[in-house]
Amino acid sequence: TLCSQEKIEELLSKSFSELAIGTVVESSLPAPFEKFGRTTKISFIDSSLQESIPATTFKKIEITASWKSPLKIGNKEVKLITLFAEK
């Protein structure tokens, strides 16, 4: 969704050190995305693309946008993932 892409672009405009490790949950977003929720998770990854506890020179940015189905059949979600390397 556009709200996921917008967040990824915002994060990629920052430096590697500015990307804080952790998870941020936004249950409501500003217009025009007010019907969406968004979860942002940033973690270190190793050369096998697995999450890594010790700091590495690679970070994974995972954005999940969620919304209620207009047909009232449950929640829907889209996940975008990108990798970011220290330069």
C-alpha positions as CSV (number, residue, x, y, z in Angstrom):
1,T,0.0,0.0,0.0
2,L,1.0,3.6,-0.3
3,C,1.3,4.1,3.4
4,S,3.9,1.3,3.6
5,Q,5.9,2.7,0.7
6,E,5.8,6.2,2.2
7,K,7.3,4.9,5.4
8,I,10.0,2.9,3.7
9,E,11.0,6.0,1.7
10,E,11.1,8.1,4.8
11,L,13.3,5.6,6.6
12,L,15.7,5.1,3.6
13,S,16.3,8.9,3.6
14,K,18.0,8.5,7.0
15,S,21.5,7.3,7.7
16,F,22.2,3.8,8.9
17,S,22.9,4.9,12.5
18,E,19.6,6.8,12.6
19,L,17.5,3.7,12.1
20,A,16.7,2.5,15.6
21,I,16.3,-1.2,16.2
22,G,12.8,-2.2,17.4
23,T,9.1,-2.2,16.6
24,V,6.8,0.8,16.3
25,V,3.0,0.2,16.1
26,E,0.8,3.0,14.7
27,S,-2.8,2.1,15.2
28,S,-4.1,5.1,13.3
29,L,-2.5,7.2,10.6
30,P,-3.1,10.7,9.3
31,A,-5.3,11.4,6.3
32,P,-5.5,10.0,3.7
33,F,-4.5,6.7,5.4
34,E,-6.8,7.0,8.5
35,K,-8.3,3.5,7.8
36,F,-5.0,1.8,8.1
37,G,-2.7,0.7,10.9
38,R,1.1,0.3,10.3
39,T,3.8,-1.7,12.1
40,T,7.4,-0.9,11.5
41,K,10.1,-3.4,12.6
42,I,13.8,-2.7,12.2
43,S,16.3,-5.4,13.0
44,F,20.0,-6.3,12.4
45,I,20.5,-9.3,10.0
46,D,23.4,-11.5,9.2
47,S,24.7,-12.7,5.9
48,S,22.1,-15.4,5.8
49,L,19.4,-12.7,6.1
50,Q,18.4,-14.0,9.6
51,E,17.8,-11.6,12.4
52,S,21.0,-11.1,14.4
53,I,21.4,-10.1,18.1
54,P,24.9,-8.7,17.8
55,A,25.0,-5.6,15.6
56,T,25.9,-6.1,12.0
57,T,26.3,-3.8,9.0
58,F,22.9,-4.8,7.6
59,K,19.4,-3.9,8.8
60,K,16.1,-5.2,7.7
61,I,13.1,-2.8,7.5
62,E,9.7,-4.5,7.6
63,I,6.6,-2.5,7.2
64,T,3.1,-4.1,7.7
65,A,0.0,-2.2,6.8
66,S,-3.3,-3.5,8.0
67,W,-7.0,-2.6,7.6
68,K,-10.4,-4.1,8.1
69,S,-11.9,-5.7,5.1
70,P,-14.8,-3.7,3.6
71,L,-16.7,-7.0,3.4
72,K,-16.4,-7.5,7.2
73,I,-14.6,-10.8,6.7
74,G,-11.6,-10.0,8.8
75,N,-8.5,-8.0,8.7
76,K,-6.2,-7.7,5.7
77,E,-2.5,-6.9,5.6
78,V,0.4,-6.2,3.2
79,K,4.0,-6.5,4.2
80,L,7.0,-4.7,2.5
81,I,10.5,-5.6,3.3
82,T,13.8,-3.9,2.3
83,L,17.4,-4.2,3.4
84,F,19.7,-1.4,4.3
85,A,23.5,-1.6,4.4
86,E,25.9,0.6,6.3
87,K,28.0,2.7,3.9
